[in-house]
């Protein structure tokens, strides 16, 4: 069930990549904090526990942030919100986890699809059934968001009838 949302704005590549880079800085801060804690504790058992906790935090940061707040620190700082494509509702933890795993497995190339999809969806968004929209429509900057792209109508050479 994929209802249309006339007038809805969708985040383009630039703000999404900026959010990705900001989240990279968050990941680095988490890593550095975990290393400092591991070194400060000193004992092998505590260091091992610190490493396990750090891995869990790194793996769950994005899906939990999306499910709870609608986005990560990078998304929130750029007025972005991740929602279900079908009804623009809140994303479940399971759906956010799928989205994160796909993005983690493919990496930056997931963003290439943004240029070719009607709602500026990355591969991870298509797999998880999500879109990225402005959190506050009144605070949308002049660039970085666009309405849904029109369907491409291609005439069929065999029948002369247009198809989408």
C-alpha positions, 0 to 999 in steps of 0.5 A: 500500500503505497499512497501518494503524498502530494506536496511532500518534500523529500531530502535530496543527496546533499543533506543526507550525505552531510548527515552521514558525515556528521554521524561518522564523527559521532561514531568516531567519538564513541570509538575514542570514548570506548578506547579511553575507558578501556585504557583507564580501566586497565584490567583485561576483563574490563577492557574486554567488556568495554570493547563488547559494549562499544561494539553493541553501541556502534551497531545499535546507534543508528537503528535505535535512534531512527526508531526512537527519534526518527533519525540519528544526531546527523539527521536531527541536526539537518532537519531530517526525519526517516519515516515509512514510505507508505504513510510517513509514519514512525519507523519500527526498530526492525525496519530501521535495523534492516535499513542500517544493515543494508547501508552497512553492507553496501556502504556509500553506493547506497546513496546513488539510487537517490538520483534515480528514484522518485522520492530520492530514496537510497537502496537502503530506503527502498529495501526498508520501505522508508523515505527521508523528509524534513522534520520541520517543513517550515524550516526547510532550506531553499536547497536540499529538498524536492517534491516527488519526481514525476513518473517517466512516460515512455512510449511503447514502440510496438503499440504506440501506447504510453506506459510508465 
